[in-house]
Amino acid sequence: MGDDVILGWLRSVVAATFEIDPGSVAEATTAAGVPGWSSLSHLILLTEIQKAFDMELPMAGAAAL
């Protein structure tokens, strides 16, 4: 799976989680640039990423993401 495919999926997950246009999500997008991003929505996003990619992220490092 190429980087472009992964970034596309990630953009889709971020956009769906925050109900924003996927085109507004870029590699350089930060929490400050996404309306409604909070500590709770950060955890929801991490959960959605885990579901989308069928993986588990270690909670110890989740705050750094």
Buried (B, 14 or more C-beta within 10 A) or exposed (E): EEEEEEEEBBBBBBBEBBEBEEEBBEEEBEEEEBEEBEEEBBEEBBEBBBEBBEEEEEEEEEEEE
